[in-house]
Amino acid sequence: MLDNHFYHETIKRSVSVFGTLFNNLTIKRESGKLMKVPLAYGPRSKWIAKLQQTNTSTARTSISLPRMGFEMTSIEYDASRKLTKKTQLRKPDTTNPMKMQHQYAPAPYNIGFSLSILVKNTDDGLQIIEQILPYFTPDYTVTIHTVPGMSDKRDIPIVLSSVTQTDEYEGDFETRQVLRYDLEFVMRNYIYGPVKSSEMIRKSNVRTYMESGGGKILDTESAGKVVDQIVEPIPADAEAGDDITYNETTTWFEQPTITYSDDKSSDPK
């Protein structure tokens, strides 16, 4: 079951999409100048530790504020969004038009993200926060190419679950004051399994059987196959997307002689 390698970059793409939402935020100074807020991927603890280690009287350089950082914090299965296992996505194989690619329904997973905003003063933090909150009510929906090879797109909601503020100022007068805003998000995404190829169906055979028992059928001699329908495309070598017609052949059996069990056991696998 787990012996075939596949990788759709779903989680990697989710991280990229989340970061893109916040990579163009700006703040305005009293002079009217707009300043873009830097954004980087990484745990908030790293930025906090770096700021606490930096002494303004001795360090040649220090981390400039404001600054934002984000990270993926969790991946959890969401049973409430479970899809039917037999559901399939299908598309023609671009390398072989005589085959079809198919993929079973994806598994629903909630991907947690944390966005940290580090600022020197309250006004900078509120400017950034007010550019984010109006879009999350409490979710913001983005369209993601989930599996580009299957041409599948899905609208994925990103839910803002909490906003907290923390004052990191501790120590003497030389220690920098840092205000931190932490925003927690949940992306309700899907993770996909492998893409498989199969031959196109060129013949459909539908059989109808009557079972022995009560009602109109009173004895086993009347039981068995009563109708055999075969449908085939014209032309027989048609490819996906071609305009076709079809030929249907129906055979009736007034005196059934083949039972369902016998007929099924004789079919080619």
C-alpha positions as CSV (number, residue, x, y, z in Angstrom):
1,M,0.0,0.0,0.0
2,L,2.8,2.4,0.9
3,D,5.3,1.2,-1.6
4,N,4.7,3.8,-4.4
5,H,6.5,7.2,-4.2
6,F,4.4,10.3,-4.8
7,Y,4.8,13.9,-3.8
8,H,2.4,16.7,-4.7
9,E,4.0,19.5,-2.6
10,T,0.6,20.1,-1.0
11,I,2.0,21.1,2.4
12,K,4.8,23.1,0.9
13,R,2.3,24.9,-1.3
14,S,0.1,25.6,1.7
15,V,3.0,27.3,3.5
16,S,3.8,29.4,0.5
17,V,0.2,30.5,0.0
18,F,-0.2,31.5,3.7
19,G,3.0,33.6,3.6
20,T,1.9,35.3,0.4
21,L,-1.1,36.8,2.2
22,F,1.1,39.0,4.4
23,N,4.1,39.8,2.3
24,N,3.0,43.3,1.2
25,L,1.9,44.9,4.5
26,T,3.2,48.4,5.2
27,I,3.1,51.0,8.0
28,K,3.0,54.8,7.6
29,R,5.4,57.1,9.5
30,E,4.4,60.6,10.7
31,S,6.3,62.0,7.7
32,G,3.9,60.1,5.4
33,K,6.5,57.6,4.2
34,L,5.3,54.0,3.8
35,M,7.6,51.3,5.0
36,K,7.2,47.7,4.1
37,V,7.2,45.2,7.0
38,P,9.7,42.3,6.4
39,L,8.3,38.8,6.6
40,A,10.2,35.6,7.1
41,Y,9.5,32.0,7.9
42,G,10.7,30.8,11.3
43,P,9.7,30.2,14.9
44,R,8.9,33.2,17.0
45,S,11.2,32.0,19.7
46,K,14.2,32.5,17.4
47,W,13.4,36.2,16.9
48,I,12.7,36.8,20.6
49,A,16.0,35.1,21.6
50,K,17.9,37.2,19.0
51,L,16.4,40.4,20.3
52,Q,17.1,39.6,23.9
53,Q,20.7,38.7,23.1
54,T,21.3,42.0,21.3
55,N,22.7,44.8,23.4
56,T,22.2,48.2,21.8
57,S,25.4,49.6,23.4
58,T,27.7,47.0,22.0
59,A,26.1,45.4,18.9
60,R,27.1,46.8,15.6
61,T,23.8,45.7,14.0
62,S,20.5,44.6,15.5
63,I,17.2,43.3,14.2
64,S,15.2,46.1,12.9
65,L,11.5,46.4,13.9
66,P,8.8,46.1,12.9
67,R,9.1,42.6,11.6
68,M,6.9,39.6,11.0
69,G,7.5,35.9,11.2
70,F,5.3,32.9,10.6
71,E,5.5,29.1,11.0
72,M,3.5,25.9,10.5
73,T,2.5,24.7,13.9
74,S,0.3,21.6,13.4
75,I,-1.4,19.2,11.0
76,E,-4.6,17.5,12.3
77,Y,-7.1,15.2,10.6
78,D,-10.6,16.7,10.2
79,A,-13.2,13.9,10.3
80,S,-16.1,16.4,9.8
81,R,-15.0,17.0,6.2
82,K,-14.3,13.4,5.2
83,L,-15.3,12.6,1.6
84,T,-16.6,9.4,0.2
85,K,-13.6,7.1,-0.4
86,K,-14.8,5.9,-3.8
87,T,-15.0,9.4,-5.2
88,Q,-12.4,9.9,-8.0
89,L,-10.9,12.7,-9.9
90,R,-10.2,11.9,-13.6
91,K,-8.5,13.5,-16.6
92,P,-6.9,12.2,-19.8
93,D,-3.2,11.3,-19.6
94,T,-1.4,14.0,-21.5
95,T,1.4,11.6,-22.4
96,N,-0.9,8.8,-23.6
97,P,-4.4,9.8,-24.8
98,M,-5.4,6.1,-24.7
99,K,-5.2,6.2,-20.9
100,M,-7.0,8.0,-18.1
101,Q,-5.4,9.4,-14.9
102,H,-7.4,9.0,-11.8
103,Q,-7.0,9.9,-8.1
104,Y,-9.2,9.0,-5.1
105,A,-10.8,11.6,-2.9
106,P,-8.2,13.5,-0.7
107,A,-8.0,13.3,3.0
108,P,-9.1,16.5,4.9
109,Y,-6.5,18.0,7.2
110,N,-6.3,21.2,9.2
111,I,-2.9,22.9,9.0
112,G,-2.2,25.3,11.8
113,F,-0.1,28.5,11.3
114,S,1.1,31.1,13.7
115,L,1.9,34.7,12.6
116,S,4.0,36.8,15.0
117,I,4.3,40.6,14.6
118,L,7.2,42.3,16.5
119,V,7.1,46.1,16.8
120,K,8.7,48.8,19.0
121,N,5.5,50.7,19.7
122,T,1.8,50.1,19.9
123,D,0.9,52.3,16.9
124,D,3.1,50.2,14.5
125,G,1.4,47.0,15.8
126,L,-2.1,48.4,15.5
127,Q,-1.4,49.6,11.9
128,I,-0.5,46.1,10.9
129,I,-3.3,44.4,12.8
130,E,-5.9,46.6,11.3
131,Q,-4.8,45.7,7.8
132,I,-5.3,42.0,8.6
133,L,-8.4,41.6,10.7
134,P,-11.1,43.0,8.3
135,Y,-10.4,40.2,5.8
136,F,-10.9,37.4,8.3
137,T,-14.6,37.1,9.3
138,P,-13.4,34.8,10.8
139,D,-12.2,33.0,7.6
140,Y,-10.6,34.2,4.3
141,T,-10.9,31.9,1.3
142,V,-8.1,31.4,-1.2
143,T,-8.1,29.2,-4.4
144,I,-5.3,26.7,-4.5
145,H,-4.1,24.5,-7.4
146,T,-4.0,21.4,-5.2
147,V,-2.5,18.9,-7.7
148,P,-1.4,20.8,-10.8
149,G,-1.0,17.6,-12.8
150,M,-4.7,16.8,-12.3
151,S,-5.9,20.4,-13.0
152,D,-7.7,20.4,-9.7
153,K,-8.5,23.7,-7.9
154,R,-10.2,24.1,-4.5
155,D,-11.4,27.0,-2.5
156,I,-9.5,26.7,0.9
157,P,-10.7,28.7,3.9
158,I,-8.1,30.1,6.3
159,V,-9.7,30.7,9.7
160,L,-8.3,33.3,12.2
161,S,-8.8,31.6,15.6
162,S,-7.1,34.0,18.1
163,V,-5.1,37.3,18.5
164,T,-2.9,37.9,21.6
165,Q,-0.6,40.7,22.6
166,T,2.6,40.3,24.7
167,D,5.0,42.9,26.0
168,E,8.6,41.4,25.8
169,Y,10.2,44.4,27.7
170,E,12.3,43.1,30.6
171,G,15.5,44.2,32.2
172,D,17.4,47.5,32.4
173,F,17.1,50.7,30.3
174,E,19.4,49.3,27.6
175,T,17.1,46.4,26.9
176,R,14.9,47.0,23.9
177,Q,11.2,47.1,24.3
178,V,9.4,44.7,22.0
179,L,5.6,44.3,21.6
180,R,4.5,41.1,20.1
181,Y,1.2,40.2,18.5
182,D,0.5,36.5,17.9
183,L,-2.2,35.5,15.4
184,E,-3.2,31.8,15.2
185,F,-4.7,30.5,11.9
186,V,-6.2,27.2,10.7
187,M,-6.1,26.3,7.0
188,R,-8.7,23.7,6.1
189,N,-6.9,22.0,3.3
190,Y,-6.8,18.5,1.7
191,I,-3.9,16.1,1.2
192,Y,-4.0,13.9,-1.9
193,G,-2.9,10.4,-2.6
194,P,-1.1,9.0,-5.7
195,V,-2.2,9.6,-9.3
196,K,-2.7,6.3,-11.2
197,S,-3.3,5.5,-14.8
198,S,-5.8,3.1,-16.3
199,E,-6.9,2.1,-19.8
200,M,-10.0,3.9,-21.2
201,I,-13.2,1.9,-21.0
202,R,-14.2,1.0,-24.6
203,K,-16.9,-1.6,-23.8
204,S,-19.7,-1.5,-21.3
205,N,-21.6,-4.7,-20.6
206,V,-24.7,-4.6,-18.4
207,R,-26.5,-7.8,-17.4
208,T,-29.8,-8.2,-15.7
209,Y,-30.6,-11.3,-13.7
210,M,-33.8,-12.7,-12.1
211,E,-33.4,-14.5,-8.8
212,S,-35.3,-17.6,-7.8
213,G,-37.8,-17.3,-5.0
214,G,-41.3,-16.0,-4.3
215,G,-43.4,-13.6,-6.4
216,K,-43.6,-14.1,-10.1
217,I,-40.7,-16.5,-10.1
218,L,-41.7,-19.7,-8.4
219,D,-39.0,-22.2,-9.4
220,T,-35.2,-22.2,-10.0
221,E,-35.8,-23.0,-13.7
222,S,-37.0,-19.5,-14.4
223,A,-34.0,-17.8,-12.7
224,G,-30.9,-16.5,-14.4
225,K,-29.8,-13.9,-16.9
226,V,-32.6,-12.2,-18.8
227,V,-31.0,-9.2,-20.5
228,D,-27.5,-8.6,-21.8
229,Q,-26.7,-5.1,-23.1
230,I,-23.4,-4.1,-24.7
231,V,-22.4,-0.5,-25.6
232,E,-19.3,0.3,-27.7
233,P,-18.0,3.6,-29.1
234,I,-17.8,4.4,-32.8
235,P,-15.0,4.6,-33.9
236,A,-13.5,2.0,-31.7
237,D,-10.2,3.8,-31.5
238,A,-11.6,7.1,-30.4
239,E,-9.5,9.2,-28.0
240,A,-10.6,11.4,-25.1
241,G,-12.3,14.5,-26.3
242,D,-13.3,13.1,-29.7
243,D,-16.8,13.4,-31.1
244,I,-18.2,9.9,-31.1
245,T,-21.4,7.9,-31.5
246,Y,-22.1,4.5,-30.0
247,N,-23.5,1.1,-30.9
248,E,-25.9,-0.6,-28.4
249,T,-26.7,-4.3,-28.6
250,T,-29.4,-5.8,-26.4
251,T,-30.0,-9.5,-26.1
252,W,-33.1,-10.9,-24.4
253,F,-33.3,-14.5,-22.9
254,E,-36.8,-15.8,-22.7
255,Q,-35.7,-19.0,-20.9
256,P,-32.8,-18.0,-18.7
257,T,-30.1,-20.7,-18.3
258,I,-27.1,-18.9,-16.8
259,T,-27.3,-17.8,-13.1
260,Y,-25.5,-14.7,-11.7
261,S,-23.0,-16.8,-9.8
262,D,-22.0,-18.9,-12.9
263,D,-21.8,-15.8,-15.2
264,K,-19.7,-13.9,-12.7
265,S,-17.2,-16.7,-12.2
266,S,-16.7,-17.0,-16.0
267,D,-15.9,-13.3,-16.6
268,P,-12.3,-12.5,-17.5
269,K,-10.5,-10.6,-14.7
